[in-house]
Amino acid sequence: MIRRIVLAVIVAVIVGLVCLLVGSLLASLSVPPLAVIGGFLVEFCWLLGVLAGIWHFFGGSLSL
């Protein structure tokens, strides 16, 4: 149980950081649709990370 919580937290942090990085890169482009998507990712990166962590906790299985 503790292992699943730790893995879910790790997944949440990684997804949040990747969304922040990709969103920052997309927001810096001068293409309007990509800038909007990048702004969305930057704005909601940690929420998306938490949702990914919750999804991994309840539905994901990682056999190490």
Rosetta blueprint (number, residue, H / E / L):
1 M L
2 I H
3 R H
4 R H
5 I H
6 V H
7 L H
8 A H
9 V H
10 I H
11 V H
12 A H
13 V H
14 I H
15 V H
16 G H
17 L H
18 V H
19 C H
20 L H
21 L H
22 V H
23 G H
24 S H
25 L H
26 L H
27 A H
28 S L
29 L L
30 S L
31 V L
32 P H
33 P H
34 L H
35 A H
36 V H
37 I H
38 G H
39 G H
40 F H
41 L H
42 V H
43 E H
44 F L
45 C H
46 W H
47 L H
48 L H
49 G H
50 V H
51 L H
52 A H
53 G H
54 I H
55 W H
56 H H
57 F H
58 F H
59 G H
60 G L
61 S L
62 L L
63 S L
64 L L
